Amino acid sequence: MHTQRVQHFWWGILFGIGVVVGGWPRGLYGQAAGVVVDAQGVLHKKVVPDLTGELLRQRQAAAKAALSADLARFSKRRHVSLTRLEQALIDRQGVLTDEMRYLAGLLRIQYVFFYPETKDIVIAGPAEGWMEDPVGRIVGISTRRPVCRLEDLVVALRLFGPGQKSADTVISCSIDPTPEGLAAMQRVLRQMGSQLPGPPNPAMANQIAAALQESLGPQDITITGVPPETHFAQVLVEADYRMKLIGIGLEEPPIQMASFVQMVNPSQVSRNALFRWFFVPDYQCVRVSEDGLAMKLEGDGVKLVGEDELVTAQGERHSVGATSRASQMFTSTFTKKYPELAERSPVFAELRNLIDMAVAAAFIQQQDYYSKAGWKMELFGDETKFAVQRYPAPRKVAPAVSAVIRGNRLMTPIGGGVRIEPQQAIAKRNLLPDEKGEVAKTRQEVQLRLPEGRWWWD
């Protein structure tokens, strides 16, 4: 009788397993958070205390003093000619300036324009001066939104380069427990279920979490479509695991929103359920002018979707073909609040920038701007001349387990990742018409009377 009572309480512990230990702060000040990948490819979190915000203010002041007034000021729409930028870099024998490295402070790509008369391929969007935040992320001085990086754009352009056939290109990232780890964890759970000395308490929950974490072992990071040794790939991984931490309650979101574990009713979930969440683009985001010379990216471009699986005793995973109500609520809430999350947590804005870059590059290729401009991308397209594969590739990350005493079922790891198929956004079925001619009009307003060597302008 005593054993039955103990086991009843045991299954009242709710588990979520993610990829990193620890809670992260709400708000802009207090701590800056990011990730680093060591030489062995293991992902670690990086947190820098800044309780008063003084460190951030010092960096803002230093950045403003170092930048020219025209670069530092906020611009609603700054233009960057990709063809002129590459030529300017060639003229400098490939030596980058920070102005080039951070695309003149571009915060987001909103437009792509082509000018046949001058052979310019232009991207445009809001911009401002930049600084390095305490964890090394490059962000706008006043907005603190991440700045677009040339190296990330080059990764996207190479996927959809001149003369290439890039049908059905997929960019993806996934962080998943191994089958061996899942099987080992199931064995530990069965063993613990018969040995628990009494009703669970916080200390016991921590011991259980530690035992499960040890049995699960390192999780695998898989990246496809882009070289894993790039900054592009590191952003995919960080956005993926930070989302999962929010879902299982190990990271406090920077805005008011409920986590998955707060929404779920454990009595309605199988104890061997595996919840998987994926970031995907909102593919109905491209508005194109009738003449095909201008494109605008609309909306926030990112959605979170879910898929549920079951884990066998052998660690095998099988799709159940549907998602739980709590999972649906969490993914829909995350998607709805994505703009707010991106404003407060820079990595989610960076993910959005990567999706924008990939879609913009696919559009440039689809419209054949390369041949129309005579642009062969001789520098940007060559890794030996312009290196972007210069980071340790993320391959492993330690698991984390959160134990919440509530309900009467056991839920196991959360997987998922990021999946981007840029060509879907420019497929005819998803394109938005420029019914009022506003996209074409915006392109026509641009004046391309630039001095020699100039590649950006407001």
N, C-alpha and C positions, 0 to 999 in steps of 0.2 A: 504493500500500500504506500509505504514511504517512497519507494522507488518511482511509482507512478506520479506522485505529487512533484517530485524533483524533476522528472522528465517534462511534465506539463510546463513548469516554469522555464526549463531550458529552452523549449521551443518558443518561449515568449521573447527571446532575444532576436532582434532584427539586425541583420548584417548587410552592409553594403561594402563592396570591395572595389577600390579604385587604384590609383597609381602613385600616390604620394601621401605622406603623413602630414597632418597638421592643419589647423585652421588659419585662414588668411583674413586680413582686416576689412572692415567696411569703411569706405570713405577715401578721400584723396591723400590725406596726410597720415602719419603714424608709421607706415612701412611702405616701401616700394618692393614689388614682388616680380620675379621673373624666373628663368631657368638657365642652367648651364649644362653642357654636355662635356664629360671628361674625355680623356684620351682613349679610354676603353669603350666609349660610346654609351656610357650610363648617364641617364638624365637625373639631375638633382635640382631642387628648388634653390632659389637665391632670394633672400629677404634682407633688405637694408633698413634699419630703423631710422626714422626721421620724425621724432615725436612732435616737434614744433613746426616742422616745415622749413626750418632755417636753411638746411642743405639745398633744398629745391630753390629757395629764393636766391641763394648765392649763385647757383648755376644759371638762373634766369638773368640775373644782372650781368654775369660774365658773358653770356651769349649775346645779349643786346649790345654790349660794348664791342664785341668782336665782329659783328655783322654790319654790313652797309645798311643804310636806312631803307633803301628800296627792297632789299632782301628781307629785312627784319619785319617790315610792316605786314599786317594781314591783308590779303587780297581775296576778294570773292571769286575771282577767276584768273588764275595764272596759266599762261600757255607755255608749253615746252615742245619745240620742234625736235623730233627724234633724229631726223636726218642731219640737222645742223649740230645737234649735240654730239653725235658720233664724229662728225668732221672736226669739231672743236677739240675733241679728245685726241683724234689722229694728229692734229696740228701740235698738240702738246706731247707727242710721242707716247701716248697712252697714260700719262701721269694725271691722275684724278685730282680735282679740287673737291672740297666739301660741297661746294655749290653744285657740282656735277653728281657727286655721290648721293646727295639727297634731293635731286631733281628740283633744285631751287626752292625747296621747302613745300613741295606739293603734298597736300594732306590726303587727297583722294582724286582718282580719275573719274571725272563726270562726263567728259566729252572726248571723242576722237574726230578730227577733221582732216580732210585731204585737200590740198590746193594744187591742182594740175599745172597751173601756170608757173609756180615756183618749185614744184616737186617736194613740198613740205608735208610730212605726216606729223600731225600735231595732237598732243594730248593736253587736256585742260581740266582745271578744278580749283578748289580753294587752296590757299597756301599761306605760309607765314615763315618767319625765322624759326630756327630749331635749336635745341639743346640736348644734351645727354642727361637722362634722369639718373637717379642714384643706382639703378641696377644695370645701366648701360643701354637702355632703350632710347632711340632718337625720337623726340616728340616736339610738337610745336611749343613755342615759348609761352604763349598765353592760353591756347586751347588744351595743351598737353595731350593732344591726339597724335598718334604715331605718324611720322613722316614717311612718304613713299621712298623706297630705296631703288637706285638704279640697278643694283645687282639682282633684286627680285624681279624687276621688269625684264631684265635680260633673260632670266630663266624662262619667263613666260614667252618672250619673243622667240627664243630658240625652239620652244615646243611647236610654234606656228611660224616657222621661218620662211624665207623666200625659197621658192622652188620645191617645197616639201609637200608631201601628201599626209595630212594629219587627221585622217578620218577616225572618229570615235576615240579621240585622245582622252584618257582618264587620269586625273591626278588624285591620289588617295593616300591616306594615312590611317593606320589602325594600331591600337594598343590593346593587346589581348593576353589573357593568361594561357599558358601552355596546357595541352591535354594532360601531361604528366602532373602538372601542378594542380589542376582541377581534380584529378583522381586522388592525389595525395590529400587534398583538403577534404574531400568526401570521406576518406578513411578516418581522418582526424575527427570529423564531426560525429561519425558513428561511434568512435571510441569514447569521445567525451560524453555522448548522450547516456552512456551506461555508468559513468564514473563521477558525475557531478555530485559534490557533497551536500548541496542544499540549494535553496532558492537563489537566483542570481542577484548580484549587487554590483555597483560600479567597479570595484576592485576585481571581481571575478570576470566581469565583461572585458576589462583590459587584458587580463591573462588569456582569455579565450581569443581575443583579437590578435594578440601577439603569437599565439600558437598557430592560428590560421594563416597569418602572414608568413610565418616561417615555412609552413607546409606548401603554401602556394608558390613560393619562389619568385624569381624575377619574371616580369612580363615582357613579351616580345613587341618591338616596335617595327612595323612594316610600312615602308614608303614606296609608292610606285608613281611613275609618270614624270617625276622630277628627281634630279640627283640628290641623294640623302645628305651629301656634304655641303648643302647650301643653307643660307639663312632662310630661304623660302620653306624648306623642309622643317627647319626648327620651329618656325611659327605654326605650321600645321600641327606639329606634335604638342606644342604648349597649349594651343587653343583647345585641342582635343582633351587633354588630361585636366585642364582647368575646368572645363565644362562638366566632366565626370565628377570632379571633387565637389562642385556645387550641388550636383544631383544627389550625391550620397551624404551630404552634410559635413564634409571635411573642409570645405572652404565656404566661408560666409560670403554670399554675393554682395557686391557693392551697392546694390539697390534693394528695395523691398520686394521680395518674391519668395515663394515657398519652394523648398527643395522637394525632390521626389520622395525622400523618406518621410517628409512631413505630410505629403498627400496620400501615401499608399495605405491601404487597409491590409495588414499582413494576413488576415484570415482568408483573403481572396487570392493569395499568391502561393503557388507551389514552392516548397522549400528548396527545390533544385532549379529555380527559375534563373535565367541569365538575361539581364536587360541590356540591350544594345542601343545606343543613340548615335546618330550620324549627322554631322553638318553637311548640308548640300546647298547649292545656290538656289535662289529664287529665279528660275530661268526666264520668267516673263518680265525682264528688266531692261530690254534694249529697245529704244525708239530710234528709227532710222529715217533720214530724209528721203524724199522720193528719188533724188538723183544719186543716192548712195554715197554722197561725199561727206556726210556727217552722221554721227551716232551719239546718242545720249544714254547713259546708264541711270536708271531710275530706281527709286526705293532703296531698301537697305540690303538687298541682295543675298541674305543668308537665312536659311531655315534649319530647324532641328527636327529630325524625324526619328522614329523609333521602330525597333523590331525586338520581339521576345523569342527566347530560345529556352530549351530545357537541357540540363547537364546530366549525363548518365554517371553511374558509379565508376565507369572507366575513363571519365573525363571527356567523352564525346558530346558534341553539341548538336541539337536538332531544332529547327525552326518550328514554332507552334502556329505560324501563319497569321498571327494577330498581335496586337499590343494591348497591355492592360490599360484600364481607364486612368490609373495614376500616371502611367508612362505617357499616355496621350496628353494628359493635363500638363505634365511637366514640359514636354516638348513644345506644346502650343504656347505655354506661358513664356518659355525661353525665347521662342521666335518672336512673339509679340513685343517682348521687352528688350529685344536685341539692340535696338538703337540706344536705349538707356545703358545697357551693359557695356556697349562699345565706347560710350562717352566716359565711363568710369573705370573700365578695365581695358587698358590699351591693347592687349593681345587680341581681343575680339574685333577691334577696329583694324588691326593688322591683318587678321584673317579676311575680313571684308575687302581690304585693299588687294590682297593676293587674288581673290576671286575676280575683282574688277580688272586687274592686270591680265589675267588669263582670258577673260571674255574680250577685252580690248584687243589682245594679240590675235585671237581667233578671228575677230572681225577684220582686222587689217589684212590677214591672209585671205579670208573669204572674198573680200572686195578687190584683191590683187593690187593693193597699193604698192607693194614692193616693186613689181615690174613697171607700174605706171610712174613711179618715182625714180626708177632706175636704181633702187637702193638694194644692194647685195648684202648689207650688214656684215661687211668684211671684218670689222673689229669686234662688234658685239657678238657675232656668231661664232667666234673662234675662242675656245677656252684657253689656248696657249697665248693669245693676245690680251684677252680680258677674262681673268680668272674669277669665277664665282663659286667653284667647288673648293672651298678653303676652310671648312669647319669640320670638327669631328662628327661623323654620322651617328645620330641617335639610334641605338639598337636595343637597349634594355632599360627597364625602370623597375625599381623595387615596388612591390605591392603595398597597399595600405588597407587596413580593415577598420571600419567604424562599427561599433556595437551599440545599438539602441534598445533599451529594455521597453518593449511595447508589443502588443499583439500576441499572436500564437503561431507564427510561421517563421521559417528561416529562408532568407533570400541571399543568393550568392552573387558572384562577380558581375560587374558591369563592363561591357565591351563597347565596340563601335569605332568611330573615327570621323574622318572627313572624306568626302567623295565629290569631286568636281569634274563635270563633263562640259567644258566651255562651249563646244559646238551646239549643245542643246539650246543655249541662250540665243544663238543666232540662226537657229532653224526657223524656217518660214512660219511654222505654226505658232511660234512663241514671240515673233517680232511684233512690236507695237507701232502703229502707223503714226506718221508726223502729220496728223490731220489739219492742224492749224499752221503748219509750216514754221513752228517755233525753233526746231532744231536747225533747220536750214538757215533761218534768219540769224541765229546766234553765230553760225559759221561765217555768214556774210559780213557780220559786224567786225570781224577780226582784221586788223591792218598788219600787213607783213612787210612794212618798210623798216627793215632792221639794219643796223650798222654791221660791218664786217666782223665776224666772230661771235655775234650775239645769237643765242639759241633759246632764250626765254624772255618773256615780257608779260606785263599785266594788261 
